[in-house]
Amino acid sequence: GLYYAAIPALAERWTGRLFSIDTLGCGLSSRPKWPHPYGHRCPPKLAEKFFVDAIEAWRQQMGLETMVLLGHSMGGLLAIAYAERHVGRQLKPSRLSLGCQPVTAARLGEK
């Protein structure tokens, strides 16, 4: 996808280590059993917590004290959610794009 096409350009400009991770259940990542009984009707905050907790577990497993977390589409939303829940773990909370619907973007004050 578009995100993977951007990785070489990001690597050219970044002096630190660069990791590209797939959100659980996306791309080439594993597809663990969904832990909530709601199925596809899971409340958004519960789903967000599931994915943010997975990012934090990955950070700990990798031994990273801090990181710059970029995301595209849902990953952009998760990067912001991660920054809110784990203050101080991100050097520069960022996103490449949020992938929001226009109504959602308007609620966030974006164009």
PDB file as gemmi writes it, atoms N, CA and C in Angstrom:
CRYST1    1.000    1.000    1.000  90.00  90.00  90.00 P 1                      
ATOM      1  N   GLY A   1       0.810  -1.185   0.000  1.00  0.00           N  
ATOM      2  CA  GLY A   1       0.000   0.000   0.000  1.00  0.00           C  
ATOM      3  C   GLY A   1       0.859   1.257   0.000  1.00  0.00           C  
ATOM      4  N   LEU A   2       0.198   2.365   0.121  1.00  0.00           N  
ATOM      5  CA  LEU A   2       0.877   3.663   0.121  1.00  0.00           C  
ATOM      6  C   LEU A   2       1.859   3.795   1.272  1.00  0.00           C  
ATOM      7  N   TYR A   3       1.496   3.275   2.428  1.00  0.00           N  
ATOM      8  CA  TYR A   3       2.368   3.397   3.599  1.00  0.00           C  
ATOM      9  C   TYR A   3       3.705   2.702   3.354  1.00  0.00           C  
ATOM     10  N   TYR A   4       3.664   1.503   2.824  1.00  0.00           N  
ATOM     11  CA  TYR A   4       4.905   0.765   2.585  1.00  0.00           C  
ATOM     12  C   TYR A   4       5.773   1.449   1.540  1.00  0.00           C  
ATOM     13  N   ALA A   5       5.152   2.112   0.570  1.00  0.00           N  
ATOM     14  CA  ALA A   5       5.911   2.837  -0.451  1.00  0.00           C  
ATOM     15  C   ALA A   5       6.666   4.016   0.153  1.00  0.00           C  
ATOM     16  N   ALA A   6       6.198   4.549   1.275  1.00  0.00           N  
ATOM     17  CA  ALA A   6       6.841   5.699   1.921  1.00  0.00           C  
ATOM     18  C   ALA A   6       8.026   5.303   2.794  1.00  0.00           C  
ATOM     19  N   ILE A   7       8.167   4.046   3.139  1.00  0.00           N  
ATOM     20  CA  ILE A   7       9.209   3.618   4.080  1.00  0.00           C  
ATOM     21  C   ILE A   7      10.620   3.934   3.591  1.00  0.00           C  
ATOM     22  N   PRO A   8      10.986   3.685   2.338  1.00  0.00           N  
ATOM     23  CA  PRO A   8      12.348   4.041   1.903  1.00  0.00           C  
ATOM     24  C   PRO A   8      12.650   5.534   2.075  1.00  0.00           C  
ATOM     25  N   ALA A   9      11.685   6.395   1.781  1.00  0.00           N  
ATOM     26  CA  ALA A   9      11.896   7.837   1.956  1.00  0.00           C  
ATOM     27  C   ALA A   9      12.048   8.190   3.430  1.00  0.00           C  
ATOM     28  N   LEU A  10      11.270   7.554   4.292  1.00  0.00           N  
ATOM     29  CA  LEU A  10      11.411   7.788   5.730  1.00  0.00           C  
ATOM     30  C   LEU A  10      12.786   7.331   6.210  1.00  0.00           C  
ATOM     31  N   ALA A  11      13.231   6.193   5.737  1.00  0.00           N  
ATOM     32  CA  ALA A  11      14.530   5.642   6.151  1.00  0.00           C  
ATOM     33  C   ALA A  11      15.680   6.552   5.728  1.00  0.00           C  
ATOM     34  N   GLU A  12      15.557   7.204   4.577  1.00  0.00           N  
ATOM     35  CA  GLU A  12      16.614   8.110   4.113  1.00  0.00           C  
ATOM     36  C   GLU A  12      16.762   9.325   5.017  1.00  0.00           C  
ATOM     37  N   ARG A  13      15.679   9.745   5.651  1.00  0.00           N  
ATOM     38  CA  ARG A  13      15.684  10.970   6.447  1.00  0.00           C  
ATOM     39  C   ARG A  13      15.828  10.725   7.950  1.00  0.00           C  
ATOM     40  N   TRP A  14      15.727   9.508   8.360  1.00  0.00           N  
ATOM     41  CA  TRP A  14      15.736   9.177   9.788  1.00  0.00           C  
ATOM     42  C   TRP A  14      17.095   8.622  10.168  1.00  0.00           C  
ATOM     43  N   THR A  15      17.657   9.109  11.267  1.00  0.00           N  
ATOM     44  CA  THR A  15      18.979   8.640  11.678  1.00  0.00           C  
ATOM     45  C   THR A  15      18.912   7.520  12.707  1.00  0.00           C  
ATOM     46  N   GLY A  16      17.750   7.284  13.292  1.00  0.00           N  
ATOM     47  CA  GLY A  16      17.616   6.221  14.280  1.00  0.00           C  
ATOM     48  C   GLY A  16      17.201   4.911  13.639  1.00  0.00           C  
ATOM     49  N   ARG A  17      16.859   3.947  14.481  1.00  0.00           N  
ATOM     50  CA  ARG A  17      16.357   2.668  13.972  1.00  0.00           C  
ATOM     51  C   ARG A  17      14.933   2.867  13.485  1.00  0.00           C  
ATOM     52  N   LEU A  18      14.589   2.205  12.409  1.00  0.00           N  
ATOM     53  CA  LEU A  18      13.258   2.329  11.824  1.00  0.00           C  
ATOM     54  C   LEU A  18      12.603   0.956  11.791  1.00  0.00           C  
ATOM     55  N   PHE A  19      11.436   0.862  12.398  1.00  0.00           N  
ATOM     56  CA  PHE A  19      10.657  -0.374  12.392  1.00  0.00           C  
ATOM     57  C   PHE A  19       9.350  -0.098  11.665  1.00  0.00           C  
ATOM     58  N   SER A  20       8.872  -1.058  10.949  1.00  0.00           N  
ATOM     59  CA  SER A  20       7.557  -0.962  10.318  1.00  0.00           C  
ATOM     60  C   SER A  20       6.730  -2.119  10.861  1.00  0.00           C  
ATOM     61  N   ILE A  21       5.719  -1.787  11.625  1.00  0.00           N  
ATOM     62  CA  ILE A  21       4.900  -2.837  12.233  1.00  0.00           C  
ATOM     63  C   ILE A  21       3.481  -2.784  11.661  1.00  0.00           C  
ATOM     64  N   ASP A  22       2.899  -3.934  11.494  1.00  0.00           N  
ATOM     65  CA  ASP A  22       1.498  -4.028  11.095  1.00  0.00           C  
ATOM     66  C   ASP A  22       0.655  -4.108  12.357  1.00  0.00           C  
ATOM     67  N   THR A  23      -0.455  -3.404  12.359  1.00  0.00           N  
ATOM     68  CA  THR A  23      -1.405  -3.520  13.451  1.00  0.00           C  
ATOM     69  C   THR A  23      -1.923  -4.955  13.473  1.00  0.00           C  
ATOM     70  N   LEU A  24      -2.147  -5.492  14.663  1.00  0.00           N  
ATOM     71  CA  LEU A  24      -2.666  -6.857  14.765  1.00  0.00           C  
ATOM     72  C   LEU A  24      -3.880  -7.038  13.864  1.00  0.00           C  
ATOM     73  N   GLY A  25      -3.866  -8.113  13.106  1.00  0.00           N  
ATOM     74  CA  GLY A  25      -4.973  -8.418  12.214  1.00  0.00           C  
ATOM     75  C   GLY A  25      -4.906  -7.723  10.868  1.00  0.00           C  
ATOM     76  N   CYS A  26      -3.875  -6.914  10.650  1.00  0.00           N  
ATOM     77  CA  CYS A  26      -3.723  -6.179   9.384  1.00  0.00           C  
ATOM     78  C   CYS A  26      -2.439  -6.618   8.683  1.00  0.00           C  
ATOM     79  N   GLY A  27      -2.408  -6.461   7.374  1.00  0.00           N  
ATOM     80  CA  GLY A  27      -1.192  -6.768   6.623  1.00  0.00           C  
ATOM     81  C   GLY A  27      -0.712  -8.181   6.876  1.00  0.00           C  
ATOM     82  N   LEU A  28       0.565  -8.305   7.224  1.00  0.00           N  
ATOM     83  CA  LEU A  28       1.167  -9.622   7.447  1.00  0.00           C  
ATOM     84  C   LEU A  28       1.225 -10.010   8.922  1.00  0.00           C  
ATOM     85  N   SER A  29       0.575  -9.230   9.791  1.00  0.00           N  
ATOM     86  CA  SER A  29       0.630  -9.542  11.219  1.00  0.00           C  
ATOM     87  C   SER A  29      -0.259 -10.735  11.556  1.00  0.00           C  
ATOM     88  N   SER A  30      -0.084 -11.219  12.778  1.00  0.00           N  
ATOM     89  CA  SER A  30      -0.921 -12.331  13.230  1.00  0.00           C  
ATOM     90  C   SER A  30      -2.354 -11.844  13.432  1.00  0.00           C  
ATOM     91  N   ARG A  31      -3.257 -12.779  13.452  1.00  0.00           N  
ATOM     92  CA  ARG A  31      -4.661 -12.459  13.657  1.00  0.00           C  
ATOM     93  C   ARG A  31      -5.152 -13.181  14.914  1.00  0.00           C  
ATOM     94  N   PRO A  32      -4.836 -12.592  16.063  1.00  0.00           N  
ATOM     95  CA  PRO A  32      -5.247 -13.251  17.306  1.00  0.00           C  
ATOM     96  C   PRO A  32      -6.766 -13.240  17.454  1.00  0.00           C  
ATOM     97  N   LYS A  33      -7.242 -14.147  18.264  1.00  0.00           N  
ATOM     98  CA  LYS A  33      -8.682 -14.205  18.537  1.00  0.00           C  
ATOM     99  C   LYS A  33      -9.095 -12.891  19.194  1.00  0.00           C  
ATOM    100  N   TRP A  34     -10.171 -12.315  18.705  1.00  0.00           N  
ATOM    101  CA  TRP A  34     -10.679 -11.060  19.261  1.00  0.00           C  
ATOM    102  C   TRP A  34     -11.110 -11.305  20.701  1.00  0.00           C  
ATOM    103  N   PRO A  35     -10.582 -10.523  21.655  1.00  0.00           N  
ATOM    104  CA  PRO A  35     -10.826 -10.823  23.065  1.00  0.00           C  
ATOM    105  C   PRO A  35     -12.176 -10.348  23.598  1.00  0.00           C  
ATOM    106  N   HIS A  36     -12.971  -9.678  22.790  1.00  0.00           N  
ATOM    107  CA  HIS A  36     -14.226  -9.123  23.288  1.00  0.00           C  
ATOM    108  C   HIS A  36     -15.423  -9.862  22.698  1.00  0.00           C  
ATOM    109  N   PRO A  37     -16.446 -10.090  23.498  1.00  0.00           N  
ATOM    110  CA  PRO A  37     -17.610 -10.837  23.025  1.00  0.00           C  
ATOM    111  C   PRO A  37     -18.497 -10.037  22.067  1.00  0.00           C  
ATOM    112  N   TYR A  38     -18.176  -8.758  21.842  1.00  0.00           N  
ATOM    113  CA  TYR A  38     -19.027  -7.895  21.019  1.00  0.00           C  
ATOM    114  C   TYR A  38     -18.864  -8.144  19.526  1.00  0.00           C  
ATOM    115  N   GLY A  39     -17.802  -8.839  19.130  1.00  0.00           N  
ATOM    116  CA  GLY A  39     -17.540  -9.036  17.710  1.00  0.00           C  
ATOM    117  C   GLY A  39     -17.300  -7.713  17.014  1.00  0.00           C  
ATOM    118  N   HIS A  40     -17.893  -7.539  15.842  1.00  0.00           N  
ATOM    119  CA  HIS A  40     -17.695  -6.304  15.084  1.00  0.00           C  
ATOM    120  C   HIS A  40     -18.434  -5.113  15.690  1.00  0.00           C  
ATOM    121  N   ARG A  41     -19.214  -5.344  16.719  1.00  0.00           N  
ATOM    122  CA  ARG A  41     -19.935  -4.257  17.392  1.00  0.00           C  
ATOM    123  C   ARG A  41     -19.207  -3.784  18.647  1.00  0.00           C  
ATOM    124  N   CYS A  42     -17.964  -4.098  18.757  1.00  0.00           N  
ATOM    125  CA  CYS A  42     -17.165  -3.717  19.919  1.00  0.00           C  
ATOM    126  C   CYS A  42     -17.139  -2.196  20.067  1.00  0.00           C  
ATOM    127  N   PRO A  43     -17.350  -1.683  21.279  1.00  0.00           N  
ATOM    128  CA  PRO A  43     -17.253  -0.237  21.481  1.00  0.00           C  
ATOM    129  C   PRO A  43     -15.865   0.267  21.053  1.00  0.00           C  
ATOM    130  N   PRO A  44     -15.803   1.390  20.343  1.00  0.00           N  
ATOM    131  CA  PRO A  44     -14.523   1.890  19.826  1.00  0.00           C  
ATOM    132  C   PRO A  44     -13.425   2.023  20.877  1.00  0.00           C  
ATOM    133  N   LYS A  45     -13.749   2.465  22.076  1.00  0.00           N  
ATOM    134  CA  LYS A  45     -12.712   2.640  23.106  1.00  0.00           C  
ATOM    135  C   LYS A  45     -12.104   1.301  23.526  1.00  0.00           C  
ATOM    136  N   LEU A  46     -12.905   0.237  23.545  1.00  0.00           N  
ATOM    137  CA  LEU A  46     -12.362  -1.088  23.866  1.00  0.00           C  
ATOM    138  C   LEU A  46     -11.433  -1.571  22.758  1.00  0.00           C  
ATOM    139  N   ALA A  47     -11.837  -1.358  21.513  1.00  0.00           N  
ATOM    140  CA  ALA A  47     -10.988  -1.754  20.385  1.00  0.00           C  
ATOM    141  C   ALA A  47      -9.693  -0.952  20.399  1.00  0.00           C  
ATOM    142  N   GLU A  48      -9.808   0.351  20.639  1.00  0.00           N  
ATOM    143  CA  GLU A  48      -8.619   1.210  20.705  1.00  0.00           C  
ATOM    144  C   GLU A  48      -7.654   0.714  21.779  1.00  0.00           C  
ATOM    145  N   LYS A  49      -8.190   0.380  22.952  1.00  0.00           N  
ATOM    146  CA  LYS A  49      -7.343  -0.114  24.048  1.00  0.00           C  
ATOM    147  C   LYS A  49      -6.627  -1.402  23.644  1.00  0.00           C  
ATOM    148  N   PHE A  50      -7.327  -2.300  22.975  1.00  0.00           N  
ATOM    149  CA  PHE A  50      -6.729  -3.560  22.525  1.00  0.00           C  
ATOM    150  C   PHE A  50      -5.505  -3.292  21.651  1.00  0.00           C  
ATOM    151  N   PHE A  51      -5.648  -2.412  20.663  1.00  0.00           N  
ATOM    152  CA  PHE A  51      -4.551  -2.144  19.737  1.00  0.00           C  
ATOM    153  C   PHE A  51      -3.430  -1.333  20.385  1.00  0.00           C  
ATOM    154  N   VAL A  52      -3.773  -0.350  21.213  1.00  0.00           N  
ATOM    155  CA  VAL A  52      -2.744   0.450  21.894  1.00  0.00           C  
ATOM    156  C   VAL A  52      -1.959  -0.423  22.867  1.00  0.00           C  
ATOM    157  N   ASP A  53      -2.638  -1.308  23.575  1.00  0.00           N  
ATOM    158  CA  ASP A  53      -1.940  -2.231  24.480  1.00  0.00           C  
ATOM    159  C   ASP A  53      -0.964  -3.119  23.705  1.00  0.00           C  
ATOM    160  N   ALA A  54      -1.344  -3.524  22.496  1.00  0.00           N  
ATOM    161  CA  ALA A  54      -0.451  -4.348  21.668  1.00  0.00           C  
ATOM    162  C   ALA A  54       0.792  -3.561  21.257  1.00  0.00           C  
ATOM    163  N   ILE A  55       0.627  -2.280  20.935  1.00  0.00           N  
ATOM    164  CA  ILE A  55       1.785  -1.438  20.592  1.00  0.00           C  
ATOM    165  C   ILE A  55       2.700  -1.295  21.798  1.00  0.00           C  
ATOM    166  N   GLU A  56       2.117  -1.082  22.969  1.00  0.00           N  
ATOM    167  CA  GLU A  56       2.927  -0.935  24.182  1.00  0.00           C  
ATOM    168  C   GLU A  56       3.660  -2.234  24.507  1.00  0.00           C  
ATOM    169  N   ALA A  57       3.000  -3.375  24.343  1.00  0.00           N  
ATOM    170  CA  ALA A  57       3.668  -4.663  24.580  1.00  0.00           C  
ATOM    171  C   ALA A  57       4.841  -4.836  23.614  1.00  0.00           C  
ATOM    172  N   TRP A  58       4.659  -4.432  22.359  1.00  0.00           N  
ATOM    173  CA  TRP A  58       5.744  -4.507  21.367  1.00  0.00           C  
ATOM    174  C   TRP A  58       6.906  -3.605  21.782  1.00  0.00           C  
ATOM    175  N   ARG A  59       6.599  -2.363  22.221  1.00  0.00           N  
ATOM    176  CA  ARG A  59       7.651  -1.435  22.654  1.00  0.00           C  
ATOM    177  C   ARG A  59       8.471  -2.042  23.786  1.00  0.00           C  
ATOM    178  N   GLN A  60       7.790  -2.614  24.751  1.00  0.00           N  
ATOM    179  CA  GLN A  60       8.486  -3.231  25.882  1.00  0.00           C  
ATOM    180  C   GLN A  60       9.329  -4.414  25.423  1.00  0.00           C  
ATOM    181  N   GLN A  61       8.769  -5.260  24.574  1.00  0.00           N  
ATOM    182  CA  GLN A  61       9.494  -6.431  24.068  1.00  0.00           C  
ATOM    183  C   GLN A  61      10.757  -6.012  23.317  1.00  0.00           C  
ATOM    184  N   MET A  62      10.691  -4.904  22.589  1.00  0.00           N  
ATOM    185  CA  MET A  62      11.838  -4.410  21.823  1.00  0.00           C  
ATOM    186  C   MET A  62      12.842  -3.666  22.695  1.00  0.00           C  
ATOM    187  N   GLY A  63      12.466  -3.360  23.941  1.00  0.00           N  
ATOM    188  CA  GLY A  63      13.364  -2.649  24.841  1.00  0.00           C  
ATOM    189  C   GLY A  63      13.537  -1.178  24.487  1.00  0.00           C  
ATOM    190  N   LEU A  64      12.537  -0.592  23.860  1.00  0.00           N  
ATOM    191  CA  LEU A  64      12.599   0.822  23.477  1.00  0.00           C  
ATOM    192  C   LEU A  64      12.094   1.681  24.629  1.00  0.00           C  
ATOM    193  N   GLU A  65      12.912   2.619  25.064  1.00  0.00           N  
ATOM    194  CA  GLU A  65      12.496   3.527  26.133  1.00  0.00           C  
ATOM    195  C   GLU A  65      11.501   4.556  25.592  1.00  0.00           C  
ATOM    196  N   THR A  66      11.840   5.156  24.460  1.00  0.00           N  
ATOM    197  CA  THR A  66      10.960   6.108  23.783  1.00  0.00           C  
ATOM    198  C   THR A  66      10.977   5.803  22.291  1.00  0.00           C  
ATOM    199  N   MET A  67      10.050   6.408  21.566  1.00  0.00           N  
ATOM    200  CA  MET A  67       9.994   6.181  20.121  1.00  0.00           C  
ATOM    201  C   MET A  67       9.223   7.308  19.460  1.00  0.00           C  
ATOM    202  N   VAL A  68       9.390   7.419  18.171  1.00  0.00           N  
ATOM    203  CA  VAL A  68       8.551   8.274  17.342  1.00  0.00           C  
ATOM    204  C   VAL A  68       7.606   7.315  16.633  1.00  0.00           C  
ATOM    205  N   LEU A  69       6.331   7.483  16.863  1.00  0.00           N  
ATOM    206  CA  LEU A  69       5.339   6.564  16.313  1.00  0.00           C  
ATOM    207  C   LEU A  69       4.559   7.272  15.219  1.00  0.00           C  
ATOM    208  N   LEU A  70       4.692   6.779  14.014  1.00  0.00           N  
ATOM    209  CA  LEU A  70       3.950   7.303  12.868  1.00  0.00           C  
ATOM    210  C   LEU A  70       2.871   6.311  12.498  1.00  0.00           C  
ATOM    211  N   GLY A  71       1.792   6.807  11.957  1.00  0.00           N  
ATOM    212  CA  GLY A  71       0.751   5.902  11.520  1.00  0.00           C  
ATOM    213  C   GLY A  71      -0.004   6.450  10.338  1.00  0.00           C  
ATOM    214  N   HIS A  72      -0.562   5.545   9.565  1.00  0.00           N  
ATOM    215  CA  HIS A  72      -1.378   5.908   8.406  1.00  0.00           C  
ATOM    216  C   HIS A  72      -2.763   5.317   8.607  1.00  0.00           C  
ATOM    217  N   SER A  73      -3.775   6.072   8.336  1.00  0.00           N  
ATOM    218  CA  SER A  73      -5.155   5.641   8.447  1.00  0.00           C  
ATOM    219  C   SER A  73      -5.447   5.240   9.899  1.00  0.00           C  
ATOM    220  N   MET A  74      -5.894   4.018  10.147  1.00  0.00           N  
ATOM    221  CA  MET A  74      -6.173   3.600  11.518  1.00  0.00           C  
ATOM    222  C   MET A  74      -4.916   3.702  12.381  1.00  0.00           C  
ATOM    223  N   GLY A  75      -3.756   3.450  11.795  1.00  0.00           N  
ATOM    224  CA  GLY A  75      -2.503   3.577  12.537  1.00  0.00           C  
ATOM    225  C   GLY A  75      -2.255   4.996  13.014  1.00  0.00           C  
ATOM    226  N   GLY A  76      -2.710   5.993  12.248  1.00  0.00           N  
ATOM    227  CA  GLY A  76      -2.594   7.388  12.676  1.00  0.00           C  
ATOM    228  C   GLY A  76      -3.435   7.663  13.910  1.00  0.00           C  
ATOM    229  N   LEU A  77      -4.643   7.115  13.918  1.00  0.00           N  
ATOM    230  CA  LEU A  77      -5.499   7.254  15.096  1.00  0.00           C  
ATOM    231  C   LEU A  77      -4.885   6.542  16.297  1.00  0.00           C  
ATOM    232  N   LEU A  78      -4.302   5.367  16.062  1.00  0.00           N  
ATOM    233  CA  LEU A  78      -3.682   4.625  17.160  1.00  0.00           C  
ATOM    234  C   LEU A  78      -2.440   5.334  17.683  1.00  0.00           C  
ATOM    235  N   ALA A  79      -1.688   6.017  16.813  1.00  0.00           N  
ATOM    236  CA  ALA A  79      -0.511   6.775  17.259  1.00  0.00           C  
ATOM    237  C   ALA A  79      -0.927   7.880  18.224  1.00  0.00           C  
ATOM    238  N   ILE A  80      -2.027   8.548  17.913  1.00  0.00           N  
ATOM    239  CA  ILE A  80      -2.531   9.599  18.797  1.00  0.00           C  
ATOM    240  C   ILE A  80      -3.052   8.992  20.094  1.00  0.00           C  
ATOM    241  N   ALA A  81      -3.802   7.902  20.006  1.00  0.00           N  
ATOM    242  CA  ALA A  81      -4.324   7.240  21.205  1.00  0.00           C  
ATOM    243  C   ALA A  81      -3.178   6.749  22.085  1.00  0.00           C  
ATOM    244  N   TYR A  82      -2.119   6.222  21.461  1.00  0.00           N  
ATOM    245  CA  TYR A  82      -0.952   5.764  22.221  1.00  0.00           C  
ATOM    246  C   TYR A  82      -0.332   6.936  22.969  1.00  0.00           C  
ATOM    247  N   ALA A  83      -0.176   8.067  22.302  1.00  0.00           N  
ATOM    248  CA  ALA A  83       0.419   9.251  22.932  1.00  0.00           C  
ATOM    249  C   ALA A  83      -0.410   9.713  24.126  1.00  0.00           C  
ATOM    250  N   GLU A  84      -1.723   9.614  24.023  1.00  0.00           N  
ATOM    251  CA  GLU A  84      -2.597  10.009  25.128  1.00  0.00           C  
ATOM    252  C   GLU A  84      -2.461   9.068  26.319  1.00  0.00           C  
ATOM    253  N   ARG A  85      -2.309   7.788  26.066  1.00  0.00           N  
ATOM    254  CA  ARG A  85      -2.259   6.797  27.149  1.00  0.00           C  
ATOM    255  C   ARG A  85      -0.867   6.595  27.728  1.00  0.00           C  
ATOM    256  N   HIS A  86       0.147   6.878  26.946  1.00  0.00           N  
ATOM    257  CA  HIS A  86       1.523   6.623  27.384  1.00  0.00           C  
ATOM    258  C   HIS A  86       2.357   7.894  27.251  1.00  0.00           C  
ATOM    259  N   VAL A  87       1.989   8.885  28.020  1.00  0.00           N  
ATOM    260  CA  VAL A  87       2.664  10.182  27.982  1.00  0.00           C  
ATOM    261  C   VAL A  87       4.148   9.987  28.289  1.00  0.00           C  
ATOM    262  N   GLY A  88       4.994  10.582  27.471  1.00  0.00           N  
ATOM    263  CA  GLY A  88       6.435  10.495  27.684  1.00  0.00           C  
ATOM    264  C   GLY A  88       7.117   9.362  26.940  1.00  0.00           C  
ATOM    265  N   ARG A  89       6.368   8.431  26.387  1.00  0.00           N  
ATOM    266  CA  ARG A  89       6.976   7.318  25.649  1.00  0.00           C  
ATOM    267  C   ARG A  89       7.291   7.698  24.207  1.00  0.00           C  
ATOM    268  N   GLN A  90       6.604   8.721  23.709  1.00  0.00           N  
ATOM    269  CA  GLN A  90       6.842   9.149  22.336  1.00  0.00           C  
ATOM    270  C   GLN A  90       7.649  10.439  22.342  1.00  0.00           C  
ATOM    271  N   LEU A  91       8.704  10.469  21.535  1.00  0.00           N  
ATOM    272  CA  LEU A  91       9.484  11.685  21.402  1.00  0.00           C  
ATOM    273  C   LEU A  91       8.704  12.743  20.631  1.00  0.00           C  
ATOM    274  N   LYS A  92       8.034  12.311  19.592  1.00  0.00           N  
ATOM    275  CA  LYS A  92       7.246  13.213  18.749  1.00  0.00           C  
ATOM    276  C   LYS A  92       6.001  12.471  18.278  1.00  0.00           C  
ATOM    277  N   PRO A  93       4.883  12.589  18.995  1.00  0.00           N  
ATOM    278  CA  PRO A  93       3.677  11.932  18.502  1.00  0.00           C  
ATOM    279  C   PRO A  93       3.347  12.472  17.114  1.00  0.00           C  
ATOM    280  N   SER A  94       3.096  11.598  16.184  1.00  0.00           N  
ATOM    281  CA  SER A  94       2.905  12.007  14.803  1.00  0.00           C  
ATOM    282  C   SER A  94       1.914  11.106  14.110  1.00  0.00           C  
ATOM    283  N   ARG A  95       1.482  11.546  12.948  1.00  0.00           N  
ATOM    284  CA  ARG A  95       0.670  10.690  12.100  1.00  0.00           C  
ATOM    285  C   ARG A  95       0.908  11.102  10.666  1.00  0.00           C  
ATOM    286  N   LEU A  96       0.843  10.150   9.781  1.00  0.00           N  
ATOM    287  CA  LEU A  96       0.973  10.442   8.356  1.00  0.00           C  
ATOM    288  C   LEU A  96      -0.379  10.846   7.798  1.00  0.00           C  
ATOM    289  N   SER A  97      -1.404  10.181   8.215  1.00  0.00           N  
ATOM    290  CA  SER A  97      -2.777  10.542   7.848  1.00  0.00           C  
ATOM    291  C   SER A  97      -3.713   9.781   8.769  1.00  0.00           C  
ATOM    292  N   LEU A  98      -4.850  10.389   9.039  1.00  0.00           N  
ATOM    293  CA  LEU A  98      -5.798   9.748   9.943  1.00  0.00           C  
ATOM    294  C   LEU A  98      -6.757   8.809   9.241  1.00  0.00           C  
ATOM    295  N   GLY A  99      -7.065   9.076   8.014  1.00  0.00           N  
ATOM    296  CA  GLY A  99      -8.017   8.225   7.312  1.00  0.00           C  
ATOM    297  C   GLY A  99      -9.423   8.340   7.854  1.00  0.00           C  
ATOM    298  N   CYS A 100      -9.788   9.517   8.364  1.00  0.00           N  
ATOM    299  CA  CYS A 100     -11.124   9.729   8.924  1.00  0.00           C  
ATOM    300  C   CYS A 100     -12.132  10.049   7.834  1.00  0.00           C  
ATOM    301  N   GLN A 101     -13.354   9.767   8.138  1.00  0.00           N  
ATOM    302  CA  GLN A 101     -14.446  10.245   7.302  1.00  0.00           C  
ATOM    303  C   GLN A 101     -14.549  11.757   7.503  1.00  0.00           C  
ATOM    304  N   PRO A 102     -15.070  12.527   6.531  1.00  0.00           N  
ATOM    305  CA  PRO A 102     -15.155  13.988   6.679  1.00  0.00           C  
ATOM    306  C   PRO A 102     -15.858  14.440   7.953  1.00  0.00           C  
ATOM    307  N   VAL A 103     -16.918  13.736   8.363  1.00  0.00           N  
ATOM    308  CA  VAL A 103     -17.634  14.121   9.577  1.00  0.00           C  
ATOM    309  C   VAL A 103     -16.733  13.966  10.791  1.00  0.00           C  
ATOM    310  N   THR A 104     -15.995  12.858  10.868  1.00  0.00           N  
ATOM    311  CA  THR A 104     -15.078  12.636  11.983  1.00  0.00           C  
ATOM    312  C   THR A 104     -13.985  13.689  11.984  1.00  0.00           C  
ATOM    313  N   ALA A 105     -13.418  13.996  10.827  1.00  0.00           N  
ATOM    314  CA  ALA A 105     -12.366  15.004  10.732  1.00  0.00           C  
ATOM    315  C   ALA A 105     -12.879  16.359  11.190  1.00  0.00           C  
ATOM    316  N   ALA A 106     -14.120  16.697  10.847  1.00  0.00           N  
ATOM    317  CA  ALA A 106     -14.692  17.971  11.270  1.00  0.00           C  
ATOM    318  C   ALA A 106     -14.804  18.030  12.784  1.00  0.00           C  
ATOM    319  N   ARG A 107     -15.151  16.919  13.407  1.00  0.00           N  
ATOM    320  CA  ARG A 107     -15.235  16.878  14.868  1.00  0.00           C  
ATOM    321  C   ARG A 107     -13.869  17.085  15.506  1.00  0.00           C  
ATOM    322  N   LEU A 108     -12.822  16.640  14.814  1.00  0.00           N  
ATOM    323  CA  LEU A 108     -11.464  16.801  15.317  1.00  0.00           C  
ATOM    324  C   LEU A 108     -10.886  18.169  14.982  1.00  0.00           C  
ATOM    325  N   GLY A 109     -11.632  18.985  14.231  1.00  0.00           N  
ATOM    326  CA  GLY A 109     -11.162  20.311  13.872  1.00  0.00           C  
ATOM    327  C   GLY A 109     -10.185  20.306  12.718  1.00  0.00           C  
ATOM    328  N   GLU A 110     -10.166  19.250  11.931  1.00  0.00           N  
ATOM    329  CA  GLU A 110      -9.263  19.166  10.789  1.00  0.00           C  
ATOM    330  C   GLU A 110     -10.048  19.339   9.507  1.00  0.00           C  
ATOM    331  N   LYS A 111      -9.333  19.640   8.445  1.00  0.00           N  
ATOM    332  CA  LYS A 111      -9.971  19.786   7.129  1.00  0.00           C  
ATOM    333  C   LYS A 111      -9.577  18.653   6.236  1.00  0.00           C  
TER     334      LYS A 111                                                      
END                                                                             
